Amino acid sequence: MFNDIKIGPVTFHMYGLMIAIGFAAALMMCLKRGKKRGLNEDIIYGIFFCAIFGGMIGCRLLYYIVEIPEILKDPSILWNFKNGYVVYGGIIGGALASLIYCRVKKERFLPYFDLVMPAVSFAQGFGRLGCFFAGCCYGRDSWFSITFTHSDFAPNGVKLLPTQLMSSAGDFLICGLLLLYAGRKPKEGQVAAGYMVLYGIGRFIIEFFRNDYRGSIGVLSTSQIISIGVVAAGVVFYLVMNFRNCKGVTP
């Protein structure tokens, strides 16, 4: 695919454009759904910007953590911002920044957490489309394939499994499932827990088909190890929220 698409004198950098579309679509989704739920619009905007800021820091920080051996060999990695971002770090960093923001504003976090997570998955779907245009996060050799010719990341001229499109479809599917589940008015925290479980399982599976370097611990990639923890945390979070809501405890 082509990351830079020229239309007349204008050049569209598709990776950045897809991420921007994803962010904008996620914000509009949150505002529309938040209004129906009587949630504070200003808080939604605040969470949005805090999540972007926290996510940027988180995705870079987790990259530094998993790449410590390589950084010790080549410290220049620390200031090479062309690549080196871990999605899980962005999710964790964005969630923590949003939690802190809600605490500062003395707003309850869980209603907004449930509101935001389907939109996060929707934004990730667009982000993976950006990966497809750029050629990063590419898959293994396969008969069911896409061949890149102008990528700075994927090997060009090789038939590769389109894991970016598979991930994108999975993210959009997760968004749809979470929205359907949210429509059934589950207990607080359980939509967010559903995201953790579904995304963690999906990411664990897709990792088997990817062929870009992501670090590894034994036979599993770093992302698969994190996925196991995220799924476990999601299950525990779901059960805890179910128990607390049954007992009438307000988190």
Order of alpha helices (4+ residues) and beta strands (2+ residues): beta-beta-alpha-alpha-alpha-alpha-alpha-beta-beta-alpha-alpha-beta-beta-alpha
